[in-house]
Every structure is written in C-alpha cells, then in structure tokens.
C-alpha cells in the first residue's frame, strides 16, 4: 500500500502515523520558508535591521510542519 500524501491544516491533526502506525495527534513546529525570508528582506531594506526578526517570530509567515509525537517522523506541512 502506497503512502498517500496527508492533507494537513494549520491545526494539529488526528491521524494514523504511516511510520509507526499509532493513532496520534500531530505535534507542530513552525519553520521559516521562502515567504519568511522575502518579508525579512523587505523589512531589512525598508525599515531597520532589528525588524527582520519579526517574520521569524510570526507563525503566519512560516510553514507549519506536522510531526508524529510517537516516533518523531515528519508527516507533512501546511504553508500559509
Ligand atoms: Zn509515528
């Protein structure tokens, strides 16, 4: 059986982990993506250097990554 891509949203999802086959609720981590870097660059050019940290602290500017809390496997991501 092929592993199907998992449709994941901005909230923790309840699913069966394809790696350890446990029924889990995903844990989420925010990761910087291209949009984060672009916003940081714009802030750097237009405003001031300390502002570039803003997009890295703002979840809406980052990709949310879902992980299995049981086996720590990466399950998928949700890009805003
Ligand atoms: Zn797992």
PDB file of the backbone (N, CA, C, O) and the ligand in Angstrom, with CONECT records:
HET     ZN  A 101       1
ATOM      1  N   UNK A   1       0.850  -1.195   0.000  1.00  0.00           N
ATOM      2  CA  UNK A   1       0.000   0.000   0.000  1.00  0.00           C
ATOM      3  C   UNK A   1       0.879   1.235   0.000  1.00  0.00           C
ATOM      4  O   UNK A   1       1.738   1.396   0.867  1.00  0.00           O
ATOM      5  N   UNK A   2       0.664   2.105  -0.970  1.00  0.00           N
ATOM      6  CA  UNK A   2       1.456   3.324  -1.065  1.00  0.00           C
ATOM      7  C   UNK A   2       1.032   4.318   0.001  1.00  0.00           C
ATOM      8  O   UNK A   2      -0.143   4.407   0.360  1.00  0.00           O
ATOM      9  N   UNK A   3       1.991   5.051   0.491  1.00  0.00           N
ATOM     10  CA  UNK A   3       1.684   6.093   1.464  1.00  0.00           C
ATOM     11  C   UNK A   3       1.081   7.287   0.740  1.00  0.00           C
ATOM     12  O   UNK A   3       1.712   7.880  -0.135  1.00  0.00           O
ATOM     13  N   UNK A   4      -0.131   7.626   1.109  1.00  0.00           N
ATOM     14  CA  UNK A   4      -0.813   8.749   0.469  1.00  0.00           C
ATOM     15  C   UNK A   4      -0.339  10.058   1.095  1.00  0.00           C
ATOM     16  O   UNK A   4      -0.045  10.109   2.289  1.00  0.00           O
ATOM     17  N   UNK A   5      -0.266  11.118   0.284  1.00  0.00           N
ATOM     18  CA  UNK A   5       0.016  12.438   0.874  1.00  0.00           C
ATOM     19  C   UNK A   5      -1.079  12.784   1.867  1.00  0.00           C
ATOM     20  O   UNK A   5      -2.260  12.552   1.609  1.00  0.00           O
ATOM     21  N   UNK A   6      -0.690  13.326   2.977  1.00  0.00           N
ATOM     22  CA  UNK A   6      -1.656  13.648   4.016  1.00  0.00           C
ATOM     23  C   UNK A   6      -2.016  15.128   3.909  1.00  0.00           C
ATOM     24  O   UNK A   6      -1.145  15.997   3.906  1.00  0.00           O
ATOM     25  N   UNK A   7      -3.321  15.392   3.820  1.00  0.00           N
ATOM     26  CA  UNK A   7      -3.775  16.780   3.794  1.00  0.00           C
ATOM     27  C   UNK A   7      -3.768  17.309   5.214  1.00  0.00           C
ATOM     28  O   UNK A   7      -4.559  16.873   6.051  1.00  0.00           O
ATOM     29  N   UNK A   8      -2.885  18.241   5.482  1.00  0.00           N
ATOM     30  CA  UNK A   8      -2.742  18.775   6.829  1.00  0.00           C
ATOM     31  C   UNK A   8      -3.065  20.254   6.851  1.00  0.00           C
ATOM     32  O   UNK A   8      -2.720  20.993   5.929  1.00  0.00           O
ATOM     33  N   UNK A   9      -3.719  20.671   7.894  1.00  0.00           N
ATOM     34  CA  UNK A   9      -4.115  22.062   8.016  1.00  0.00           C
ATOM     35  C   UNK A   9      -3.262  22.796   9.025  1.00  0.00           C
ATOM     36  O   UNK A   9      -2.205  22.306   9.423  1.00  0.00           O
ATOM     37  N   UNK A  10      -3.713  23.971   9.442  1.00  0.00           N
ATOM     38  CA  UNK A  10      -2.946  24.800  10.371  1.00  0.00           C
ATOM     39  C   UNK A  10      -3.058  24.347  11.818  1.00  0.00           C
ATOM     40  O   UNK A  10      -2.414  24.918  12.698  1.00  0.00           O
ATOM     41  N   UNK A  11      -3.865  23.332  12.071  1.00  0.00           N
ATOM     42  CA  UNK A  11      -4.037  22.839  13.438  1.00  0.00           C
ATOM     43  C   UNK A  11      -3.524  21.408  13.552  1.00  0.00           C
ATOM     44  O   UNK A  11      -3.444  20.694  12.552  1.00  0.00           O
ATOM     45  N   UNK A  12      -3.175  20.983  14.777  1.00  0.00           N
ATOM     46  CA  UNK A  12      -2.764  19.597  14.974  1.00  0.00           C
ATOM     47  C   UNK A  12      -3.839  18.643  14.461  1.00  0.00           C
ATOM     48  O   UNK A  12      -5.028  18.871  14.686  1.00  0.00           O
ATOM     49  N   UNK A  13      -3.433  17.580  13.774  1.00  0.00           N
ATOM     50  CA  UNK A  13      -4.378  16.658  13.156  1.00  0.00           C
ATOM     51  C   UNK A  13      -4.323  15.290  13.826  1.00  0.00           C
ATOM     52  O   UNK A  13      -3.253  14.816  14.206  1.00  0.00           O
ATOM     53  N   UNK A  14      -5.484  14.664  13.966  1.00  0.00           N
ATOM     54  CA  UNK A  14      -5.548  13.300  14.471  1.00  0.00           C
ATOM     55  C   UNK A  14      -5.494  12.357  13.280  1.00  0.00           C
ATOM     56  O   UNK A  14      -6.337  12.428  12.386  1.00  0.00           O
ATOM     57  N   UNK A  15      -4.521  11.490  13.269  1.00  0.00           N
ATOM     58  CA  UNK A  15      -4.367  10.557  12.156  1.00  0.00           C
ATOM     59  C   UNK A  15      -3.575   9.340  12.607  1.00  0.00           C
ATOM     60  O   UNK A  15      -3.022   9.299  13.706  1.00  0.00           O
ATOM     61  N   UNK A  16      -3.539   8.342  11.712  1.00  0.00           N
ATOM     62  CA  UNK A  16      -2.721   7.176  11.978  1.00  0.00           C
ATOM     63  C   UNK A  16      -1.371   7.394  11.323  1.00  0.00           C
ATOM     64  O   UNK A  16      -1.279   7.549  10.105  1.00  0.00           O
ATOM     65  N   UNK A  17      -0.330   7.404  12.132  1.00  0.00           N
ATOM     66  CA  UNK A  17       1.015   7.655  11.618  1.00  0.00           C
ATOM     67  C   UNK A  17       1.410   6.565  10.627  1.00  0.00           C
ATOM     68  O   UNK A  17       1.349   5.384  10.969  1.00  0.00           O
ATOM     69  N   UNK A  18       1.822   6.934   9.388  1.00  0.00           N
ATOM     70  CA  UNK A  18       2.214   5.934   8.403  1.00  0.00           C
ATOM     71  C   UNK A  18       3.545   5.262   8.732  1.00  0.00           C
ATOM     72  O   UNK A  18       3.907   4.264   8.109  1.00  0.00           O
ATOM     73  N   UNK A  19       4.264   5.797   9.694  1.00  0.00           N
ATOM     74  CA  UNK A  19       5.576   5.254  10.043  1.00  0.00           C
ATOM     75  C   UNK A  19       5.498   4.250  11.183  1.00  0.00           C
ATOM     76  O   UNK A  19       6.051   3.154  11.092  1.00  0.00           O
ATOM     77  N   UNK A  20       4.802   4.632  12.270  1.00  0.00           N
ATOM     78  CA  UNK A  20       4.731   3.726  13.421  1.00  0.00           C
ATOM     79  C   UNK A  20       3.320   3.157  13.602  1.00  0.00           C
ATOM     80  O   UNK A  20       3.084   2.343  14.494  1.00  0.00           O
ATOM     81  N   UNK A  21       2.374   3.596  12.739  1.00  0.00           N
ATOM     82  CA  UNK A  21       1.004   3.070  12.718  1.00  0.00           C
ATOM     83  C   UNK A  21       0.265   3.293  14.029  1.00  0.00           C
ATOM     84  O   UNK A  21      -0.690   2.578  14.332  1.00  0.00           O
ATOM     85  N   UNK A  22       0.688   4.260  14.794  1.00  0.00           N
ATOM     86  CA  UNK A  22      -0.024   4.617  16.023  1.00  0.00           C
ATOM     87  C   UNK A  22      -1.034   5.704  15.706  1.00  0.00           C
ATOM     88  O   UNK A  22      -0.818   6.527  14.817  1.00  0.00           O
ATOM     89  N   UNK A  23      -2.131   5.703  16.437  1.00  0.00           N
ATOM     90  CA  UNK A  23      -3.124   6.764  16.305  1.00  0.00           C
ATOM     91  C   UNK A  23      -2.612   7.938  17.123  1.00  0.00           C
ATOM     92  O   UNK A  23      -2.498   7.843  18.345  1.00  0.00           O
ATOM     93  N   UNK A  24      -2.303   9.045  16.454  1.00  0.00           N
ATOM     94  CA  UNK A  24      -1.662  10.168  17.134  1.00  0.00           C
ATOM     95  C   UNK A  24      -2.330  11.481  16.755  1.00  0.00           C
ATOM     96  O   UNK A  24      -3.046  11.565  15.758  1.00  0.00           O
ATOM     97  N   UNK A  25      -2.086  12.491  17.558  1.00  0.00           N
ATOM     98  CA  UNK A  25      -2.401  13.868  17.199  1.00  0.00           C
ATOM     99  C   UNK A  25      -1.067  14.537  16.929  1.00  0.00           C
ATOM    100  O   UNK A  25      -0.189  14.549  17.792  1.00  0.00           O
ATOM    101  N   UNK A  26      -0.909  15.089  15.748  1.00  0.00           N
ATOM    102  CA  UNK A  26       0.395  15.598  15.343  1.00  0.00           C
ATOM    103  C   UNK A  26       0.868  16.748  16.233  1.00  0.00           C
ATOM    104  O   UNK A  26       0.067  17.529  16.746  1.00  0.00           O
ATOM    105  N   UNK A  27       2.162  16.830  16.398  1.00  0.00           N
ATOM    106  CA  UNK A  27       2.760  17.987  17.039  1.00  0.00           C
ATOM    107  C   UNK A  27       3.258  18.902  15.924  1.00  0.00           C
ATOM    108  O   UNK A  27       3.640  18.434  14.852  1.00  0.00           O
ATOM    109  N   UNK A  28       3.253  20.203  16.184  1.00  0.00           N
ATOM    110  CA  UNK A  28       3.557  21.145  15.123  1.00  0.00           C
ATOM    111  C   UNK A  28       4.761  22.017  15.460  1.00  0.00           C
ATOM    112  O   UNK A  28       4.975  22.416  16.605  1.00  0.00           O
ATOM    113  N   UNK A  29       5.530  22.291  14.424  1.00  0.00           N
ATOM    114  CA  UNK A  29       6.656  23.201  14.569  1.00  0.00           C
ATOM    115  C   UNK A  29       6.592  24.168  13.403  1.00  0.00           C
ATOM    116  O   UNK A  29       6.282  23.783  12.276  1.00  0.00           O
ATOM    117  N   UNK A  30       6.888  25.419  13.684  1.00  0.00           N
ATOM    118  CA  UNK A  30       6.907  26.425  12.624  1.00  0.00           C
ATOM    119  C   UNK A  30       8.315  26.502  12.056  1.00  0.00           C
ATOM    120  O   UNK A  30       9.297  26.522  12.798  1.00  0.00           O
ATOM    121  N   UNK A  31       8.401  26.543  10.741  1.00  0.00           N
ATOM    122  CA  UNK A  31       9.698  26.641  10.082  1.00  0.00           C
ATOM    123  C   UNK A  31       9.688  27.782   9.087  1.00  0.00           C
ATOM    124  O   UNK A  31       8.677  28.041   8.433  1.00  0.00           O
ATOM    125  N   UNK A  32      10.791  28.446   8.977  1.00  0.00           N
ATOM    126  CA  UNK A  32      10.892  29.554   8.027  1.00  0.00           C
ATOM    127  C   UNK A  32      10.792  29.010   6.608  1.00  0.00           C
ATOM    128  O   UNK A  32      11.346  27.954   6.303  1.00  0.00           O
ATOM    129  N   UNK A  33      10.092  29.725   5.748  1.00  0.00           N
ATOM    130  CA  UNK A  33      10.033  29.344   4.340  1.00  0.00           C
ATOM    131  C   UNK A  33      10.455  30.529   3.479  1.00  0.00           C
ATOM    132  O   UNK A  33      10.917  31.547   3.995  1.00  0.00           O
ATOM    133  N   UNK A  34      10.296  30.393   2.180  1.00  0.00           N
ATOM    134  CA  UNK A  34      10.729  31.444   1.265  1.00  0.00           C
ATOM    135  C   UNK A  34      10.036  32.768   1.570  1.00  0.00           C
ATOM    136  O   UNK A  34      10.654  33.833   1.533  1.00  0.00           O
ATOM    137  N   UNK A  35       8.734  32.679   1.872  1.00  0.00           N
ATOM    138  CA  UNK A  35       7.976  33.890   2.177  1.00  0.00           C
ATOM    139  C   UNK A  35       8.554  34.599   3.397  1.00  0.00           C
ATOM    140  O   UNK A  35       8.614  35.828   3.439  1.00  0.00           O
ATOM    141  N   UNK A  36       8.975  33.821   4.387  1.00  0.00           N
ATOM    142  CA  UNK A  36       9.567  34.386   5.592  1.00  0.00           C
ATOM    143  C   UNK A  36      10.801  35.208   5.237  1.00  0.00           C
ATOM    144  O   UNK A  36      10.982  36.324   5.724  1.00  0.00           O
ATOM    145  N   UNK A  37      11.656  34.632   4.370  1.00  0.00           N
ATOM    146  CA  UNK A  37      12.897  35.307   4.004  1.00  0.00           C
ATOM    147  C   UNK A  37      12.617  36.561   3.183  1.00  0.00           C
ATOM    148  O   UNK A  37      13.299  37.574   3.339  1.00  0.00           O
ATOM    149  N   UNK A  38      11.602  36.494   2.301  1.00  0.00           N
ATOM    150  CA  UNK A  38      11.266  37.656   1.475  1.00  0.00           C
ATOM    151  C   UNK A  38      10.772  38.800   2.358  1.00  0.00           C
ATOM    152  O   UNK A  38      11.180  39.949   2.186  1.00  0.00           O
ATOM    153  N   UNK A  39       9.891  38.475   3.305  1.00  0.00           N
ATOM    154  CA  UNK A  39       9.375  39.507   4.210  1.00  0.00           C
ATOM    155  C   UNK A  39      10.521  40.088   5.034  1.00  0.00           C
ATOM    156  O   UNK A  39      10.580  41.297   5.254  1.00  0.00           O
ATOM    157  N   UNK A  40      11.420  39.238   5.485  1.00  0.00           N
ATOM    158  CA  UNK A  40      12.560  39.706   6.267  1.00  0.00           C
ATOM    159  C   UNK A  40      13.432  40.646   5.436  1.00  0.00           C
ATOM    160  O   UNK A  40      13.928  41.655   5.937  1.00  0.00           O
ATOM    161  N   UNK A  41      13.610  40.302   4.162  1.00  0.00           N
ATOM    162  CA  UNK A  41      14.431  41.125   3.277  1.00  0.00           C
ATOM    163  C   UNK A  41      13.778  42.489   3.062  1.00  0.00           C
ATOM    164  O   UNK A  41      14.450  43.520   3.091  1.00  0.00           O
ATOM    165  N   UNK A  42      12.449  42.482   2.844  1.00  0.00           N
ATOM    166  CA  UNK A  42      11.715  43.736   2.645  1.00  0.00           C
ATOM    167  C   UNK A  42      11.820  44.612   3.904  1.00  0.00           C
ATOM    168  O   UNK A  42      12.053  45.818   3.813  1.00  0.00           O
ATOM    169  N   UNK A  43      11.650  44.001   5.054  1.00  0.00           N
ATOM    170  CA  UNK A  43      11.743  44.743   6.306  1.00  0.00           C
ATOM    171  C   UNK A  43      13.143  45.310   6.485  1.00  0.00           C
ATOM    172  O   UNK A  43      13.315  46.426   6.975  1.00  0.00           O
ATOM    173  N   UNK A  44      14.137  44.532   6.085  1.00  0.00           N
ATOM    174  CA  UNK A  44      15.535  44.947   6.223  1.00  0.00           C
ATOM    175  C   UNK A  44      15.817  46.168   5.361  1.00  0.00           C
ATOM    176  O   UNK A  44      16.498  47.098   5.792  1.00  0.00           O
ATOM    177  N   UNK A  45      15.284  46.161   4.128  1.00  0.00           N
ATOM    178  CA  UNK A  45      15.534  47.244   3.180  1.00  0.00           C
ATOM    179  C   UNK A  45      14.735  48.493   3.551  1.00  0.00           C
ATOM    180  O   UNK A  45      15.260  49.606   3.519  1.00  0.00           O
ATOM    181  N   UNK A  46      13.465  48.302   3.901  1.00  0.00           N
ATOM    182  CA  UNK A  46      12.551  49.427   4.107  1.00  0.00           C
ATOM    183  C   UNK A  46      12.587  49.993   5.526  1.00  0.00           C
ATOM    184  O   UNK A  46      12.344  51.183   5.725  1.00  0.00           O
ATOM    185  N   UNK A  47      12.881  49.169   6.487  1.00  0.00           N
ATOM    186  CA  UNK A  47      12.797  49.630   7.864  1.00  0.00           C
ATOM    187  C   UNK A  47      14.174  49.599   8.511  1.00  0.00           C
ATOM    188  O   UNK A  47      15.068  50.356   8.132  1.00  0.00           O
ATOM    189  N   UNK A  48      14.331  48.743   9.459  1.00  0.00           N
ATOM    190  CA  UNK A  48      15.624  48.677  10.117  1.00  0.00           C
ATOM    191  C   UNK A  48      15.962  47.225  10.448  1.00  0.00           C
ATOM    192  O   UNK A  48      15.091  46.355  10.457  1.00  0.00           O
ATOM    193  N   UNK A  49      17.210  46.990  10.712  1.00  0.00           N
ATOM    194  CA  UNK A  49      17.700  45.630  10.890  1.00  0.00           C
ATOM    195  C   UNK A  49      16.959  44.832  11.979  1.00  0.00           C
ATOM    196  O   UNK A  49      16.642  43.663  11.760  1.00  0.00           O
ATOM    197  N   UNK A  50      16.677  45.433  13.142  1.00  0.00           N
ATOM    198  CA  UNK A  50      16.008  44.613  14.185  1.00  0.00           C
ATOM    199  C   UNK A  50      14.651  44.071  13.745  1.00  0.00           C
ATOM    200  O   UNK A  50      14.179  43.071  14.288  1.00  0.00           O
ATOM    201  N   UNK A  51      14.016  44.724  12.762  1.00  0.00           N
ATOM    202  CA  UNK A  51      12.698  44.280  12.317  1.00  0.00           C
ATOM    203  C   UNK A  51      12.742  42.958  11.555  1.00  0.00           C
ATOM    204  O   UNK A  51      11.709  42.304  11.410  1.00  0.00           O
ATOM    205  N   UNK A  52      13.895  42.555  11.071  1.00  0.00           N
ATOM    206  CA  UNK A  52      13.944  41.340  10.262  1.00  0.00           C
ATOM    207  C   UNK A  52      13.607  40.093  11.075  1.00  0.00           C
ATOM    208  O   UNK A  52      13.315  39.039  10.511  1.00  0.00           O
ATOM    209  N   UNK A  53      13.648  40.217  12.395  1.00  0.00           N
ATOM    210  CA  UNK A  53      13.325  39.046  13.204  1.00  0.00           C
ATOM    211  C   UNK A  53      11.823  38.829  13.304  1.00  0.00           C
ATOM    212  O   UNK A  53      11.380  37.757  13.716  1.00  0.00           O
ATOM    213  N   UNK A  54      11.029  39.838  12.930  1.00  0.00           N
ATOM    214  CA  UNK A  54       9.568  39.740  13.075  1.00  0.00           C
ATOM    215  C   UNK A  54       8.987  38.543  12.315  1.00  0.00           C
ATOM    216  O   UNK A  54       8.270  37.744  12.918  1.00  0.00           O
ATOM    217  N   UNK A  55       9.269  38.388  11.012  1.00  0.00           N
ATOM    218  CA  UNK A  55       8.641  37.254  10.312  1.00  0.00           C
ATOM    219  C   UNK A  55       9.071  35.894  10.862  1.00  0.00           C
ATOM    220  O   UNK A  55       8.346  34.910  10.712  1.00  0.00           O
ATOM    221  N   UNK A  56      10.232  35.830  11.489  1.00  0.00           N
ATOM    222  CA  UNK A  56      10.682  34.551  12.032  1.00  0.00           C
ATOM    223  C   UNK A  56       9.965  34.218  13.345  1.00  0.00           C
ATOM    224  O   UNK A  56      10.007  33.082  13.819  1.00  0.00           O
ATOM    225  N   UNK A  57       9.305  35.230  13.922  1.00  0.00           N
ATOM    226  CA  UNK A  57       8.576  35.021  15.163  1.00  0.00           C
ATOM    227  C   UNK A  57       7.075  34.912  14.918  1.00  0.00           C
ATOM    228  O   UNK A  57       6.312  34.629  15.842  1.00  0.00           O
ATOM    229  N   UNK A  58       6.653  35.134  13.685  1.00  0.00           N
ATOM    230  CA  UNK A  58       5.234  35.169  13.362  1.00  0.00           C
ATOM    231  C   UNK A  58       4.847  33.881  12.646  1.00  0.00           C
ATOM    232  O   UNK A  58       5.353  33.596  11.561  1.00  0.00           O
ATOM    233  N   UNK A  59       3.948  33.099  13.252  1.00  0.00           N
ATOM    234  CA  UNK A  59       3.576  31.809  12.676  1.00  0.00           C
ATOM    235  C   UNK A  59       2.967  31.937  11.286  1.00  0.00           C
ATOM    236  O   UNK A  59       3.155  31.064  10.439  1.00  0.00           O
ATOM    237  N   UNK A  60       2.227  33.039  11.046  1.00  0.00           N
ATOM    238  CA  UNK A  60       1.555  33.181   9.754  1.00  0.00           C
ATOM    239  C   UNK A  60       2.545  33.401   8.621  1.00  0.00           C
ATOM    240  O   UNK A  60       2.179  33.288   7.451  1.00  0.00           O
ATOM    241  N   UNK A  61       3.780  33.711   8.949  1.00  0.00           N
ATOM    242  CA  UNK A  61       4.805  33.920   7.929  1.00  0.00           C
ATOM    243  C   UNK A  61       5.654  32.673   7.729  1.00  0.00           C
ATOM    244  O   UNK A  61       6.638  32.691   6.990  1.00  0.00           O
ATOM    245  N   UNK A  62       5.265  31.597   8.391  1.00  0.00           N
ATOM    246  CA  UNK A  62       6.096  30.411   8.326  1.00  0.00           C
ATOM    247  C   UNK A  62       5.282  29.188   7.904  1.00  0.00           C
ATOM    248  O   UNK A  62       4.053  29.181   7.961  1.00  0.00           O
ATOM    249  N   UNK A  63       6.010  28.158   7.480  1.00  0.00           N
ATOM    250  CA  UNK A  63       5.379  26.882   7.167  1.00  0.00           C
ATOM    251  C   UNK A  63       5.222  26.095   8.455  1.00  0.00           C
ATOM    252  O   UNK A  63       6.157  26.004   9.250  1.00  0.00           O
ATOM    253  N   UNK A  64       4.037  25.522   8.664  1.00  0.00           N
ATOM    254  CA  UNK A  64       3.807  24.708   9.848  1.00  0.00           C
ATOM    255  C   UNK A  64       4.077  23.248   9.488  1.00  0.00           C
ATOM    256  O   UNK A  64       3.508  22.714   8.536  1.00  0.00           O
ATOM    257  N   UNK A  65       4.938  22.628  10.249  1.00  0.00           N
ATOM    258  CA  UNK A  65       5.305  21.245   9.974  1.00  0.00           C
ATOM    259  C   UNK A  65       4.708  20.328  11.029  1.00  0.00           C
ATOM    260  O   UNK A  65       4.773  20.598  12.228  1.00  0.00           O
ATOM    261  N   UNK A  66       4.119  19.228  10.542  1.00  0.00           N
ATOM    262  CA  UNK A  66       3.497  18.249  11.443  1.00  0.00           C
ATOM    263  C   UNK A  66       4.461  17.085  11.682  1.00  0.00           C
ATOM    264  O   UNK A  66       5.055  16.544  10.749  1.00  0.00           O
ATOM    265  N   UNK A  67       4.597  16.717  12.958  1.00  0.00           N
ATOM    266  CA  UNK A  67       5.447  15.585  13.312  1.00  0.00           C
ATOM    267  C   UNK A  67       4.658  14.601  14.159  1.00  0.00           C
ATOM    268  O   UNK A  67       3.730  14.990  14.869  1.00  0.00           O
ATOM    269  N   UNK A  68       5.025  13.331  14.084  1.00  0.00           N
ATOM    270  CA  UNK A  68       4.419  12.308  14.919  1.00  0.00           C
ATOM    271  C   UNK A  68       5.026  12.405  16.323  1.00  0.00           C
ATOM    272  O   UNK A  68       6.248  12.371  16.467  1.00  0.00           O
ATOM    273  N   UNK A  69       4.182  12.525  17.367  1.00  0.00           N
ATOM    274  CA  UNK A  69       4.721  12.620  18.730  1.00  0.00           C
ATOM    275  C   UNK A  69       5.237  11.276  19.242  1.00  0.00           C
ATOM    276  O   UNK A  69       5.935  11.211  20.254  1.00  0.00           O
ATOM    277  N   UNK A  70       4.884  10.205  18.529  1.00  0.00           N
ATOM    278  CA  UNK A  70       5.270   8.869  18.973  1.00  0.00           C
ATOM    279  C   UNK A  70       6.654   8.470  18.454  1.00  0.00           C
ATOM    280  O   UNK A  70       7.503   7.995  19.208  1.00  0.00           O
ATOM    281  N   UNK A  71       6.864   8.674  17.138  1.00  0.00           N
ATOM    282  CA  UNK A  71       8.145   8.249  16.527  1.00  0.00           C
ATOM    283  C   UNK A  71       8.933   9.425  15.973  1.00  0.00           C
ATOM    284  O   UNK A  71      10.012   9.239  15.410  1.00  0.00           O
ATOM    285  N   UNK A  72       8.394  10.658  16.130  1.00  0.00           N
ATOM    286  CA  UNK A  72       9.058  11.894  15.708  1.00  0.00           C
ATOM    287  C   UNK A  72       9.215  12.000  14.193  1.00  0.00           C
ATOM    288  O   UNK A  72      10.003  12.817  13.716  1.00  0.00           O
ATOM    289  N   UNK A  73       8.480  11.188  13.426  1.00  0.00           N
ATOM    290  CA  UNK A  73       8.584  11.253  11.974  1.00  0.00           C
ATOM    291  C   UNK A  73       7.923  12.525  11.440  1.00  0.00           C
ATOM    292  O   UNK A  73       6.929  13.007  11.984  1.00  0.00           O
ATOM    293  N   UNK A  74       8.496  13.049  10.372  1.00  0.00           N
ATOM    294  CA  UNK A  74       7.902  14.210   9.693  1.00  0.00           C
ATOM    295  C   UNK A  74       6.730  13.706   8.859  1.00  0.00           C
ATOM    296  O   UNK A  74       6.898  12.798   8.045  1.00  0.00           O
ATOM    297  N   UNK A  75       5.547  14.283   9.051  1.00  0.00           N
ATOM    298  CA  UNK A  75       4.347  13.789   8.386  1.00  0.00           C
ATOM    299  C   UNK A  75       3.865  14.672   7.247  1.00  0.00           C
ATOM    300  O   UNK A  75       3.213  14.190   6.320  1.00  0.00           O
ATOM    301  N   UNK A  76       4.174  15.944   7.305  1.00  0.00           N
ATOM    302  CA  UNK A  76       3.715  16.837   6.254  1.00  0.00           C
ATOM    303  C   UNK A  76       3.767  18.274   6.751  1.00  0.00           C
ATOM    304  O   UNK A  76       4.135  18.541   7.895  1.00  0.00           O
ATOM    305  N   UNK A  77       3.391  19.192   5.871  1.00  0.00           N
ATOM    306  CA  UNK A  77       3.449  20.593   6.265  1.00  0.00           C
ATOM    307  C   UNK A  77       2.244  21.344   5.741  1.00  0.00           C
ATOM    308  O   UNK A  77       1.558  20.897   4.822  1.00  0.00           O
ATOM    309  N   UNK A  78       2.005  22.481   6.339  1.00  0.00           N
ATOM    310  CA  UNK A  78       0.932  23.361   5.904  1.00  0.00           C
ATOM    311  C   UNK A  78       1.535  24.733   5.690  1.00  0.00           C
ATOM    312  O   UNK A  78       2.032  25.355   6.629  1.00  0.00           O
ATOM    313  N   UNK A  79       1.490  25.211   4.440  1.00  0.00           N
ATOM    314  CA  UNK A  79       2.009  26.544   4.136  1.00  0.00           C
ATOM    315  C   UNK A  79       0.871  27.536   4.146  1.00  0.00           C
ATOM    316  O   UNK A  79      -0.167  27.298   3.529  1.00  0.00           O
ATOM    317  N   UNK A  80       1.049  28.641   4.835  1.00  0.00           N
ATOM    318  CA  UNK A  80       0.017  29.651   4.909  1.00  0.00           C
ATOM    319  C   UNK A  80      -0.168  30.333   3.557  1.00  0.00           C
ATOM    320  O   UNK A  80      -1.007  31.224   3.425  1.00  0.00           O
TER     321      UNK A  80
HETATM  322 ZN    ZN A 101       4.814   7.738  14.167  1.00  0.00          ZN
END
